[in-house]
Amino acid sequence: MRGIAKQSQRGPTTGRIERPAVKEIVPNSVGTIGRFEEIAHPVKFLASPLADYIDGADLRVDGRYVTSINH
């Protein structure tokens, strides 16, 4: 992403890199690129005793990149 920002003469700050990258590469309605912890938190929850009663559910952790799931 820094290469994209450099080529298009955008500054090196995260916001200046992230906003155009989201718009051009991974468009989603959240408007940001997922952070490691945003993936890790649901994984941690599903691996914990708090999720013992969950069975057979689809859990999307994609910043609403996919708008629907067809079964």
N, C-alpha and C positions, 0 to 999 in steps of 0.2 A: 504494500500500500504506500510505503514511503516513496517507492519508485514512481508510482502513479502520480503522487503529489508533486514530486520533483519535476516530472515531465510536463505536467500541466501548470507548473509554476505556482502551485498552492503551497502555503507555508507548512512547516513540519509539525505543527501541533496536531494532537489526536483528533480534535473536532474538525479541523480542516481536511484531514485525511479521511476520517470515518464517514462523514456525511456524504461526500461524493462517492466513496466506495460503496456505501449502502445503496445509494441511488443507482449507480452504474453496474455494480457487480452482484450484490445480494439484496435486492429490494425486499423490504418487509415493512409491515405497518408499525413496528416498534421504532424503527429509524436508527437502530444501532446494530453493531456486530456483537454477537454473543461473547460474553466473558467466560473465562474458565469456571468461575464460581457459579455462574448462572446455569451451567450444565451440572456442576458438582453437587449443588444443593438438592435438586430433585433425585439424583442418584443416591445421595446420602440418605434422603428420606425413604426411598424405596428399599434400601438395604437395611433400614432400621426396624425395630419392633413396632414403630408407629404405623407401618404399612402392612402389618401381618394379615389384615383382613382384606387387603386388595388382591383381586384375582382377575386376570384377563382384561385389563384395562389398557387402552391406548393413551399414552401420555406424550404429547408433542412438546418438545423443548426446542423451539426453532424461531422464536420471535414472530410467530404468525406468518412465517414464510410460506408454509402450506396452508391454504385456506380451508381445506376439507379433506377428510379421510373417507375413502370408499371401501366398503368391505364386500 
